[in-house]
Amino acid sequence: MKDIIPLSVPFIRGNEKKYVMECLDSEWVSSSGSFVTRFEQDLASYVGCRGAVACVNGTAALHVSLLIAGVQPGDEVIVPTLTFIAPVNAVKYVFAEPVFMDCDEYLNLDLAKLADFLEEECSFDGERTFDKKTGRRVAAIIPVHVFGSICEMDAIMELAGRYKLAVIEDATESLGSKMTAGRFKGRHAGSIGDFGAYSFNGNKIITCGGGGMLVASSDDDLKKAKYLTTQAKDDELRYVHNEIGYNYRLTALQAAMGLAQLEQMPLFLKIKRERYLEYKNFISDIPGLSMVEIPPYCESNCWFYSLRVDKELYGMDRDALMNVFEGEGIQSRPIWNLNHSQKPYRDSRNYRIESAVLAQNQILNLPCSVGLDDGQFDRIIGLLVACKSLKT
């Protein structure tokens, strides 16, 4: 039986064991001690932010960001329909309502439709923006940098400024991605908006086994985030709490692993980007297959490798190809179900969803682990070539 080729697994070859053992030896294994602070400082330095607050996961970082941004119950928050459901759920955690937006050719939030929605469907009184159809205040935008490619942040920030909307970047998939053009040239994904959220889940470019990080440009916002994520203690000795807080702390054990992973980011990025180009080069010779492109204004971390499958040209649709992969022990995955069609959100506001429907039916994510070796890569490409001759 052939070995399984996983979709995305961690690459643990650095100081992970050393730092975790140091953490164990110190007996500071919970959320106190030096490792959490060091991880926060090093991550903030890496992405070029004023500071960072470690969280239990990326969703917690999004939740707290929405709270500090002032999103109120009954407000609306603009989110993409094509994304993992976490940012949408975070909107509901603060009792706000999502407004679903379509995607562009890079799978990110469609800028033209965002602008049209704000101009045609909303009114602005000089201080606040309102959805004319629902009467709700539109309070924020969550641009999700899908699979590592950054949204058009120049235009998003301009629109957000014009309509006075908070911008909370979901950078959970895009650590290491940078802008290469425009007024934010050189800035990292997550460092541009009012808040940024990162994830260190097991399949991310670096991992703690879990965990997340919130970054912000304001010292006051960072202080508030630390306060809320550690149960809102106003007097730590006597346990006085003047606000509702959350047990969203990251453990020192996880932070120790995260530090070691962060040290290897230059290597990880090099490998991920080279392998993406190899996929793109080989697949360019197969009619009906193409890789989702990287926007020309950014340098992606190439976290996931997304393949478009055109049945008319390739002779096999996405699901049939995925089934062949499964039979050969190669893990692959379709893109997410569109969130405006998910059961909890079917009655939510959505705006001209079109491109996302096509992407949902065509996209297949290919194995993308940092440790994917040449033999495994050849098996994947060989199967894609072989399937071209099959008709389903």
Summary of the structure (lengths in Angstrom):
residues: 392
radius of gyration: 21.4
end to end distance: 25.4
largest distance: 71.7
contacts: 1404
relative contact order: 0.18
helix: 39%
strand: 19%
